[in-house]
Amino acid sequence: MPASKHSKVHLVGGGLASLAAAVFLVRDAGVPGENVRVLEQLPAADGARAPTREGGHVVRYDPVFGDEHCVCLWNLLETIPTLDDPAVSVRQEIRAFDAERPPHARARIINGDRTIADASKLGLDVRDRADLTRLLALPERLIGARSVEDLFRPHFFTTHFWCMWRTTFAFQPWHSAVELKRHLLAFVQEFDHLHTLSGLRRGRYDPYDSVVRPIREWLTARGVRTDFGTTVADADFSGPAARRLSRLHLRKDGTEAGTIELGEDDYAFLTLGSTAADTAYGDSTTVPELVRGRRDGSWRLWESIARNAPDFGRPAAFCGNVEETGRESFTLTTTGSLLLDRIQKHTGDVPGEGALMTWKDSRWLLSVAVPPQPHFRDQEEDTYTLWGHALSGGVPGDHVPKRMGDCTGAEILDELLGHLGFDDIADEVRETTRVTTVQMPYATARFQRRAASDRPLVVPDGAVNFAFLGQFVELPESAVSTAEYAVRSAMTAVHHHFGVDRGIPAAYHGLADPEVARSALRTALA
């Protein structure tokens, strides 16, 4: 039986999956906004952007959207008006910004001698192409829990293709071969312009200002309530095989804060795990802590839930090794445009039009991206930002003899300046730059090797009044790294439990389009 429009729905977690679910509940299922409640453990709406004591900006990732791939996301954002003009949707704003400043990177890979490589040459040999073809042809059940490095020879990992692919998505050789296959299928249409990223889209501002805040304001205007600083510590299930959720246990400020009893017509959608869990920040003079103890509750909740039934997933497959799943990034906030002007002169990339620039021979595998300026709605005048990360920061750098995780922000800036080679402006850049470092222990946890049952279905078989959301649920044939995945999980949950018959758009696979497949093949063979 579909849920009643008068049901109360509790959404655990305040990320994009829960926000999307709230929109679909109000828009598609007709649930009154006042009956939808979001429970978020962060103390404020933009808590994930909290600056360090130096006051610099924070960019944790550089989101890009694919026209073909993000079908559920576009469906969502067509509904949401921008903050500046209620007659313009967020989707329309992204389209307009793309037309105004289309991405076209000119310096995707930089050589050790600081020259710009011809990244259009992917470097794949006959065996590499054969291994890629085999991966695409193998059913997921036969790939199983094997890693990328189980299926490719060492030469593959030296190619421009792998350098660009891994730094764009943050793949590591030990990650799931199934996830690599899914991403190849989802983004094969980008093969022709993998080196320019001209097929991808980005918002005018950072993800919070471009997407999250407009959604929050739309929901608030319709009566949806968000309880910040509220952690769901546990959930009680009842009935045969734990198919009904009966109670949520709350904590505030580290102490028990009562329970929510779910009535006969009430529902709860729970976000499982979090790539942002236990994020720690540093600045120019401090080193961010690598948190190992799963402090913030996102993973502990899933661990507790998973004990109730074998089809509720196995969180240990994703959160059990922070050495494999962690990633550190950094944001530079500069007074004056000196650094960005010099980067533009060297690369030809106008801020916002380029992609990641990767120093492929650097020990840290260092990459940086210059977003459109201003990147934040509240960015100060004559202030500019730049974002970067390293995928091999566990070894000493080329210019700073320390592991990235042991470096202050100032030392990471020194490493970057060493690779840029802008010696004549280095001292001035140091004097005018604030550095914010971000250590995320689970940044790449979604790519970990896994068995088919390690992620639960959005709606487990027979689930009466609950669903699971986010990037640690199983959506067959979908690529987990994008915002599309979280939104698709939300649409799946709402449409199932509330009997919405609009239909969920099929996941995009470029190889299903003969023209795309032929074009990708020509590029791979070049």
Buried (B, 14 or more C-beta within 10 A) or exposed (E): EEBBEEBBBBBBBBBBBBBBBBBBBBBBBEBBBEBBBBBBBBEEBEEBBEBBEBEBBBBBBBBBBBBBBBBBBBBBBEBBBBBEEEEBBBBBBBBEBBEEBEBBBBBBBBEEEEEBBEBBEBBBEEEBBEBBEEBEEBEBEEBBBBBBBEBBEEBBBEBBBBBBBBBBBBBBBBBBBBBBBBBBBBBBBBBBBBBBBBBBBBBBBBBBBBBBBBBBBBBEEBEBBBBBBBBBBBBBBEEEBBBBBBBBBBBBEEEEBEBBEBEEBBBBBBBBBBBBBBBBBBBBEBBBEBBEEBEBBBBBBBBBBBEBBEBBBBBBBBBEBBEBBBBBBBBBBBEBBBBBEBBBEBBBBBBBBBBBBBBBBBBBBBBBBBBBBBBBBEBEEEBBBBBBBBBBBBEBBBBBEBBBBEBBBBBBBBBBBBBBEBEEBBEBBBEBBBBBBBBBBBBBBBBBBBEEBBBBBBBBEEBBBBBBBBBBBBBEEBBBBBBBBBBBBBBBBBBBBBEBEEEBBEBBBBBEBEEBBEBBBEBBEE
